[in-house]
Amino acid sequence: MNRTRRLLILLAAVLLLTGVAVGATLRAADRAAEKDRPRAGGPPVRPGAVTLDAPGRDVFRNMAWGPHRDEIVSVPDADPAGPRTSSGVRCLRFHTAAGTGVCLQSVRSGLRDVYRAVVLDARLRPLRHFDLAGIPTRARVSPDGRAAAWTVFVSGDSYAGTAFSTRTSVLDVRTGELDRDLETYRFVLDGRPHRAADLNVWGVTFADAGHFYATVATGGKTYLVRGDRAERTLRALHENVECPSLSPDGTRVAYKKRVEGVSPDAPWRLYVLDLRTLRETATAERRSVDDQAVWRDGRTLVYSLPGDYGSDLWTVPADGSGRARLLTEAALAPAFIARP
């Protein structure tokens, strides 16, 4: 075998081994990418007409991967895991009551994302919009549809630690009058006005357009407060309450409570507080719930937990009985339109 032939054989071997190595690397990269790739599929979604005043419907943010991800969808209350009708309106946080909706959106502006709150009518048409100072985290509409509230993270992006700052606003939907920051309200603790530089307010839930409950944090503690828009006051009622949600009859508040002996990254359990007796009841949900629960009716709570698509909705009785059950997967920020 002459020298030229030997060189050609050597070169062929080198090319073959290089090809094998490159192929193996690409297959490994493919497997890694597949592992990290979001799960495909999920509940079927089709475009259509979504309204906020159709009785017996559930509406929420669709989290299933595909062209309708993040859009507000509607399903029959009797079949919450069934096919979804998508509105085409995208929201990061959403709530609705009495035909009024509030949608917290991300909007591309140049090279960065900015956020805004959009008030929607019953056909999801925009009525007003307001620029937001940070990342959307909570949204609520009063039972009569005449007021809306939202909370954003101004700094930080988690309630688990202490290094965060929030801003909560309340809007009169009819007049457009906006209380931009509830921290300007007078905070009353133990019967006396309390001023503090570290005050944070978040998680509004309405009794009516003029009165609400929320969380106030100061001095390393959290408090359930009752807010009065006319008096511009926040009065502390109970300690260790976060993200309250008022029951339809106005007698109880569901909330997340920090409990001892668990991971600081997952510190909450879901409780219900009787507002008359201040008696607390732990629900049967034993996992950490970092959400503002919603009352599906006077007996049942709905809340989100992490899932394959980012978030699933779970349900549990409010009286401490029963057990937690999956309501529907790939969903967030639910609202339930009651039957007449």
C-alpha positions as CSV (number, residue, x, y, z in Angstrom):
1,M,0.0,0.0,0.0
2,N,1.5,3.3,-1.1
3,R,1.7,6.4,1.1
4,T,-1.2,8.2,-0.7
5,R,-3.6,5.3,-0.2
6,R,-2.7,5.2,3.5
7,L,-3.3,8.9,3.9
8,L,-6.7,8.6,2.2
9,I,-7.7,5.7,4.5
10,L,-6.6,7.7,7.5
11,L,-8.5,10.8,6.4
12,A,-11.7,8.7,5.8
13,A,-11.4,7.2,9.3
14,V,-11.0,10.7,10.8
15,L,-14.1,11.9,9.0
16,L,-16.1,8.9,10.0
17,L,-15.2,9.3,13.7
18,T,-15.9,13.0,13.6
19,G,-19.3,12.4,12.1
20,V,-20.1,9.8,14.8
21,A,-19.0,12.3,17.5
22,V,-21.0,15.1,16.0
23,G,-24.1,12.9,15.7
24,A,-23.8,11.7,19.3
25,T,-23.5,15.3,20.4
26,L,-26.5,16.5,18.4
27,R,-28.6,13.5,19.7
28,A,-27.6,14.3,23.3
29,A,-28.5,18.0,22.8
30,D,-31.8,16.9,21.2
31,R,-32.6,14.8,24.2
32,A,-31.7,17.6,26.6
33,A,-33.8,20.0,24.7
34,E,-36.7,17.6,24.6
35,K,-36.5,17.2,28.4
36,D,-36.7,21.0,28.9
37,R,-39.3,21.6,26.1
38,P,-42.8,22.4,27.4
39,R,-45.2,19.6,27.3
40,A,-47.3,19.8,24.2
41,G,-51.0,19.3,23.9
42,G,-53.4,19.8,26.8
43,P,-57.1,20.5,26.8
44,P,-58.5,21.4,23.4
45,V,-58.9,25.1,22.7
46,R,-60.9,26.7,19.9
47,P,-61.5,30.4,19.1
48,G,-64.9,31.8,19.6
49,A,-67.1,34.3,21.4
50,V,-66.4,34.7,25.2
51,T,-68.6,36.9,27.3
52,L,-68.4,37.8,31.0
53,D,-72.1,37.8,31.7
54,A,-73.1,34.3,30.5
55,P,-74.5,32.4,33.6
56,G,-73.0,29.0,34.5
57,R,-69.6,29.6,32.8
58,D,-66.1,29.5,34.2
59,V,-63.5,31.9,32.7
60,F,-59.7,31.8,33.3
61,R,-56.3,32.2,31.7
62,N,-55.5,29.3,29.4
63,M,-52.0,27.9,30.1
64,A,-52.0,25.1,27.6
65,W,-49.2,25.4,25.0
66,G,-50.2,26.5,21.6
67,P,-51.5,29.6,19.8
68,H,-54.1,30.3,22.5
69,R,-51.7,30.2,25.5
70,D,-52.4,33.1,28.0
71,E,-55.8,33.9,26.4
72,I,-58.9,34.2,28.5
73,V,-61.1,31.1,27.8
74,S,-64.5,30.0,28.8
75,V,-65.9,26.5,29.7
76,P,-69.2,25.3,31.1
77,D,-69.3,25.2,34.9
78,A,-70.5,21.6,34.6
79,D,-67.5,20.6,32.6
80,P,-64.5,22.6,33.7
81,A,-62.0,20.2,32.2
82,G,-63.8,20.2,28.8
83,P,-63.1,22.0,25.5
84,R,-62.2,25.6,25.9
85,T,-63.5,28.6,23.9
86,S,-60.8,31.2,23.6
87,S,-61.4,35.0,23.4
88,G,-58.1,36.1,21.8
89,V,-57.6,38.5,24.8
90,R,-54.3,37.8,26.6
91,C,-53.8,38.5,30.3
92,L,-51.2,37.7,32.9
93,R,-53.8,38.1,35.7
94,F,-57.6,38.4,35.3
95,H,-60.8,38.6,37.2
96,T,-64.4,39.4,36.5
97,A,-67.7,40.1,38.3
98,A,-71.1,41.5,37.2
99,G,-69.9,41.8,33.5
100,T,-66.8,43.8,34.3
101,G,-63.4,42.4,33.7
102,V,-59.9,43.5,34.7
103,C,-56.9,42.2,32.6
104,L,-53.3,42.8,33.6
105,Q,-51.2,42.6,30.4
106,S,-47.7,42.6,29.2
107,V,-47.1,44.9,26.2
108,R,-44.0,45.1,24.1
109,S,-42.6,48.6,24.0
110,G,-39.4,48.9,22.0
111,L,-36.9,46.5,23.4
112,R,-38.7,45.8,26.7
113,D,-42.0,44.7,28.1
114,V,-44.2,47.1,30.0
115,Y,-47.4,46.3,31.9
116,R,-50.9,47.8,31.9
117,A,-54.3,47.2,33.5
118,V,-57.2,47.1,31.1
119,V,-60.8,47.3,32.2
120,L,-63.1,45.2,30.0
121,D,-66.8,45.2,29.3
122,A,-68.9,42.0,29.2
123,R,-67.8,41.4,25.6
124,L,-64.1,41.8,26.6
125,R,-63.9,45.2,24.8
126,P,-61.4,47.6,26.5
127,L,-62.9,50.5,28.3
128,R,-59.9,52.1,30.1
129,H,-56.3,51.2,30.5
130,F,-53.7,52.3,33.1
131,D,-49.9,51.9,33.1
132,L,-48.5,49.7,35.8
133,A,-45.4,50.3,37.9
134,G,-44.3,46.7,38.0
135,I,-45.0,43.0,37.4
136,P,-48.7,42.0,37.8
137,T,-49.5,39.6,40.6
138,R,-53.1,40.0,41.8
139,A,-56.4,41.3,40.4
140,R,-60.0,41.6,41.6
141,V,-63.4,43.1,40.6
142,S,-66.1,44.0,43.2
143,P,-69.2,41.8,43.2
144,D,-71.2,44.7,41.6
145,G,-68.6,45.3,38.9
146,R,-68.2,49.0,40.0
147,A,-64.6,48.8,41.3
148,A,-61.5,46.9,40.4
149,A,-58.1,46.4,42.1
150,W,-54.7,45.2,41.2
151,T,-51.3,44.5,42.8
152,V,-47.9,44.6,41.2
153,F,-44.4,43.8,42.4
154,V,-42.4,47.0,42.2
155,S,-39.3,45.2,43.3
156,G,-38.8,41.5,43.9
157,D,-41.0,38.8,42.4
158,S,-42.1,36.5,45.2
159,Y,-44.0,36.7,48.5
160,A,-41.9,34.0,50.0
161,G,-39.1,36.2,51.3
162,T,-39.0,39.7,52.6
163,A,-37.1,41.5,49.9
164,F,-40.1,42.7,47.8
165,S,-42.2,45.8,47.4
166,T,-45.8,46.0,46.1
167,R,-48.1,48.6,44.9
168,T,-51.9,48.1,45.0
169,S,-54.4,50.3,43.3
170,V,-58.2,50.6,43.4
171,L,-60.3,52.0,40.6
172,D,-63.8,53.4,40.4
173,V,-64.9,51.7,37.1
174,R,-67.7,54.2,36.4
175,T,-65.7,57.5,37.0
176,G,-62.2,56.3,36.3
177,E,-61.0,57.7,39.6
178,L,-57.9,55.8,40.7
179,D,-56.4,55.4,44.1
180,R,-52.9,54.6,42.8
181,D,-51.3,53.4,46.0
182,L,-53.2,52.0,49.1
183,E,-50.1,52.7,51.2
184,T,-51.3,56.3,51.3
185,Y,-54.4,55.2,53.3
186,R,-54.3,55.5,57.1
187,F,-53.3,52.2,58.6
188,V,-54.9,51.5,62.1
189,L,-53.2,48.8,64.2
190,D,-54.5,48.0,67.7
191,G,-56.8,51.0,67.6
192,R,-54.1,53.5,66.8
193,P,-52.7,55.0,63.6
194,H,-49.5,53.2,62.7
195,R,-46.9,54.8,60.4
196,A,-44.1,52.7,59.0
197,A,-41.6,53.0,56.1
198,D,-41.8,49.3,55.3
199,L,-45.6,49.2,54.8
200,N,-46.8,46.9,51.9
201,V,-50.4,46.3,50.8
202,W,-51.6,43.6,48.5
203,G,-54.3,41.1,47.6
204,V,-57.6,43.1,47.6
205,T,-60.9,41.3,47.9
206,F,-64.1,43.3,47.8
207,A,-67.1,43.4,50.0
208,D,-68.7,46.0,47.8
209,A,-67.4,48.9,45.7
210,G,-66.5,51.0,48.7
211,H,-65.2,48.4,51.1
212,F,-62.6,45.6,50.8
213,Y,-60.2,43.4,52.7
214,A,-56.5,43.1,51.9
215,T,-53.1,42.2,53.4
216,V,-50.8,44.7,55.1
217,A,-47.2,43.8,55.9
218,T,-45.0,45.7,58.3
219,G,-42.4,44.9,60.9
220,G,-42.1,41.3,59.7
221,K,-45.8,40.5,60.2
222,T,-48.8,40.4,58.0
223,Y,-52.4,41.5,58.9
224,L,-55.8,41.1,57.5
225,V,-57.2,44.7,57.1
226,R,-60.6,46.1,56.3
227,G,-60.4,49.0,53.8
228,D,-62.8,51.9,53.5
229,R,-62.4,53.9,50.3
230,A,-64.4,56.9,51.6
231,E,-62.5,57.1,54.9
232,R,-59.2,56.1,53.2
233,T,-58.4,53.7,56.1
234,L,-57.0,50.2,56.5
235,R,-58.0,48.7,59.9
236,A,-56.1,45.6,61.1
237,L,-58.4,42.7,62.1
238,H,-56.2,39.5,62.4
239,E,-52.5,38.6,62.2
240,N,-50.8,36.2,59.8
241,V,-53.2,36.6,56.8
242,E,-52.1,36.9,53.2
243,C,-54.0,37.1,49.9
244,P,-57.6,37.1,51.4
245,S,-60.6,36.1,49.5
246,L,-64.1,37.0,50.8
247,S,-66.9,34.4,50.7
248,P,-70.0,35.2,48.7
249,D,-72.0,35.7,51.9
250,G,-69.3,38.1,53.3
251,T,-68.9,36.1,56.5
252,R,-65.6,34.3,55.9
253,V,-62.2,34.9,54.4
254,A,-60.0,32.3,52.7
255,Y,-56.3,33.0,52.8
256,K,-52.8,31.6,52.8
257,K,-51.2,31.4,56.3
258,R,-47.5,31.0,57.1
259,V,-46.9,27.9,59.2
260,E,-43.9,26.9,61.2
261,G,-41.6,24.0,60.4
262,V,-41.9,24.0,56.6
263,S,-39.6,25.2,53.8
264,P,-39.2,29.0,53.7
265,D,-39.6,28.7,49.9
266,A,-43.1,27.1,50.4
267,P,-44.3,28.4,53.7
268,W,-48.1,28.7,53.3
269,R,-51.2,26.6,54.0
270,L,-54.7,27.4,52.9
271,Y,-57.0,28.5,55.8
272,V,-60.5,30.0,56.3
273,L,-61.3,32.7,58.9
274,D,-64.7,33.3,60.4
275,L,-64.9,37.1,60.5
276,R,-67.4,37.1,63.4
277,T,-65.5,34.8,65.8
278,L,-62.0,35.1,64.2
279,R,-61.8,31.3,64.4
280,E,-59.4,29.7,61.9
281,T,-60.1,26.5,60.0
282,A,-57.3,24.7,58.1
283,T,-58.4,23.2,54.8
284,A,-57.6,19.7,53.7
285,E,-55.0,21.0,51.2
286,R,-51.6,20.2,52.7
287,R,-49.4,21.6,50.0
288,S,-48.1,25.2,50.0
289,V,-50.6,27.5,48.2
290,D,-49.1,30.7,46.8
291,D,-52.3,32.1,45.3
292,Q,-55.3,34.2,46.1
293,A,-58.0,31.6,46.3
294,V,-61.4,32.1,44.6
295,W,-64.8,30.9,46.0
296,R,-66.5,28.7,43.5
297,D,-69.6,28.8,45.6
298,G,-70.3,29.2,49.4
299,R,-68.6,25.9,50.2
300,T,-65.7,25.4,47.8
301,L,-62.4,27.1,47.2
302,V,-60.4,27.1,43.9
303,Y,-56.7,27.9,43.7
304,S,-53.6,27.3,41.6
305,L,-50.7,25.0,42.1
306,P,-47.7,24.4,39.8
307,G,-48.3,21.9,37.0
308,D,-46.9,20.6,33.7
309,Y,-48.1,23.7,31.9
310,G,-47.1,26.2,34.6
311,S,-50.3,26.1,36.6
312,D,-53.3,23.8,37.3
313,L,-56.5,24.6,39.2
314,W,-57.4,22.6,42.3
315,T,-60.4,22.6,44.6
316,V,-61.0,21.9,48.3
317,P,-63.9,22.3,50.7
318,A,-63.8,25.5,52.8
319,D,-64.9,23.8,56.0
320,G,-61.8,21.6,56.5
321,S,-63.5,18.4,55.3
322,G,-62.8,16.2,52.3
323,R,-59.6,16.4,50.2
324,A,-58.0,18.5,47.5
325,R,-59.0,17.5,43.9
326,L,-57.8,18.6,40.5
327,L,-60.4,20.8,38.8
328,T,-58.7,21.4,35.5
329,E,-55.1,21.5,34.3
330,A,-53.3,24.3,32.4
331,A,-55.3,27.1,33.9
332,L,-54.8,30.2,36.1
333,A,-56.8,33.2,37.5
334,P,-60.3,31.7,37.5
335,A,-63.6,33.5,37.9
336,F,-67.1,31.8,38.1
337,I,-70.2,33.4,36.7
338,A,-73.0,32.3,38.9
339,R,-76.3,31.1,37.6
340,P,-79.3,33.5,38.2
